[in-house]
Amino acid sequence: MNMETRQRVEGYAFLAAFAACIPAANWFIGHVGTVCPPNSPCLLPVAPGILAPSGVLMVGLALVLRDLVQRRLGKAWTLGAVLAGAVLSALLAPPALVVASGLAFLVSELADFAVYTPLQRRGLVLAVVASSAIGLVVDSILFLWLAFGDLSFLLGQVIGKSWMVLLALPVIWLLRERDARIGLQPA
């Protein structure tokens, strides 16, 4: 397999995983958690004494995967994926959360894009950490405020999404090392 084909194949795999995070986050909110109160999202512990809606795990992963889509497929594919993801997020969200889900996804992923793009050539790990940190804070604040008019779960949201970013970093580092070893350049 030549480098261009490898880059495309990996890019499409990252794109599929990115797209899968959206329905997964919505499904998690209603089905996965240590506590699932009636008419509320299912909650998971993300730190001692701190709970967060379970969808935060998939949102944190989506931020990292968005960066990998851009690394493999480029800016145009990434912006298309973000727009499609915002629509998909709004379509799959519970009715009461459509605007909050779609808008938080769109704005946070664009913030991630804005930070990642200038940093990616300096270092993949740095770009992923910085862009994900901005994206997860923007997503958390915007979603909670629009959905509930309340930031009570902000700390839990930020911690939960951060865990997923941190767990992805060894894979990001290995990917960067492999890319350098075989001479694969970002799109």
N, C-alpha and C positions, 0 to 999 in steps of 0.2 A: 504494500500500500504506500503510495507516495505521500509526501508531507501535506499537500493541499487536500487530498482525500481524507487523510487522517484528521486534519483540522476540522473539516466539514462534518465528518461522522461524529467526532467528539462534541462539536458544537450542537448538532441536532440532539445528541443524547442529553446534554446540559439543558437545552431548550425544552425537551420533553419533561425532564425532572422539574424544571422551573414551573412549567405549566401545571404539573401534577401537584405542586405545593398549594395551589389555590383551592381546588376542591378538597384537598386533604385538610387544610386549615379549617375550612368550614365544617367538614365532617367531624374533626377532632372536637370542635367547640360543642357539638351536640352529643358526642358519644364517648369521649376519652377524658378521664379525670378521676381523681380520688374522691372528689365531691362533685355531684351534678345536681344542684338545687333546681326545683321546678321554675320554669320561665327564666332561667339564668344560664350562662355558659358553664360548661364543666370546667373545673379548676384543678390545677396540679401544683404541688409544692415546687418552687424554683429555688428556694433558700429556706433555712430554718425560720418557720413562722410566716413565710411569705408565699401567697398563692397567686397564680395568674391563670387566665383563660388558656386552655390547652392549645388553642390555635397558634399561640406565640411560637411554639417550636417550629412549625412549618413556615411561619413568616420569617423567622431568623434564617432558616435554610434558604428560603427564596432570595433573600438579599445576597447571599454568597453565590448562589447559582446564576443570578442576573449578571454578576461580575464575570463568571466563567463563560456565559453566553457571549458577552461582549469580547472577551479575550479570544474566543474561537471564531465567532461569526461577524463581529464588527458592530459599529454603532447603529447602522440602519436596522439590522435584525433585532438588536437590543431594544431600540425605541419601539419597533413594531410589536415585540413581545410584551413590553411594558403596557402599551395601549391595549393590546388584546387581553392581557392579564387584568387590567382594571375593569374592562367590560365583563370578563369571566367572573371576577370577584364580585361585582355588583349582581350578576345574574344568579350566582350560587349562594349569596348571603341570605340569611333569614330576612323576611320583608322589612323588619324594623331596622335592619343594619345595612341596607343596600347602599345608601349614600355614604355612610361612614366607611364601609368596607371598600367600595370602589374608589372613593376620593383619597383615602389614606394610602391605599395601594399605589395609586398613580403618583401622588406627590412624594411619597417616601422613595419609590423606585427611581423617580427623576432626580431626587436629591442624591441618592446613591450613585447614579450615573454621573452627576455633576462633579462629585468628589473623586470617583474612581478614574474617570477619563484622563485627567491631567496627571494622576499619580501612577498609573499602571506601568509606564515605561521606566519609572524609577525603581519599582519593586512591587511584585505581585502581592506579597503578604501584607506590606504596608498599605497598599491600595485597598485590599479587601477589608482589612481591619478598620481603616479610617472611613471608608464609604459605608460599610455596614453599621458602624457606630452612629453615623449621622442618620442613615436610613431608618434604623430601628427606633431612635428617639423621635424622629419626625412621625413615623408610623404610629407609635404608641400614643403620643400626645394628640395627634389629629383624630385617630380612631376613637379613643376614649372620650374626647371632648364632643365629637359629632354624634357618637352613639349614645352617650349617657350624660353628657354635660358635667362630667365628673372625672377627676384624675386619680381616684382612689387606688386603682390597680396599676398606676404608672410604674412604680418601682418593680412590681412583679413582671410587668410586660417587658421592661428593659432588661431585667435579669434573665428572664426566660429566653428572649431572643439572643442575648449575648452568649448564653450557654451554647446555642447552636452554632453561632459564629466561631466561638472558641474551639468547639469540637471539630469543626471543619478545617481549622488552620493546619494541622499536620498533613491533611490531604492536599491542601493548597501548596504547602511547602514542597511536598513530594512531586506534585504536578510541575511546579516551577523548575525543580531540579531536573526532572525528566525532560522537560521542554528544552532546557539549556544543553543537556547532554546530547539530544538528537537534533538540535538546531531548529526547533519549531518556534517561530516568531508569532507574537500576537497579531490578530487580524487588523 
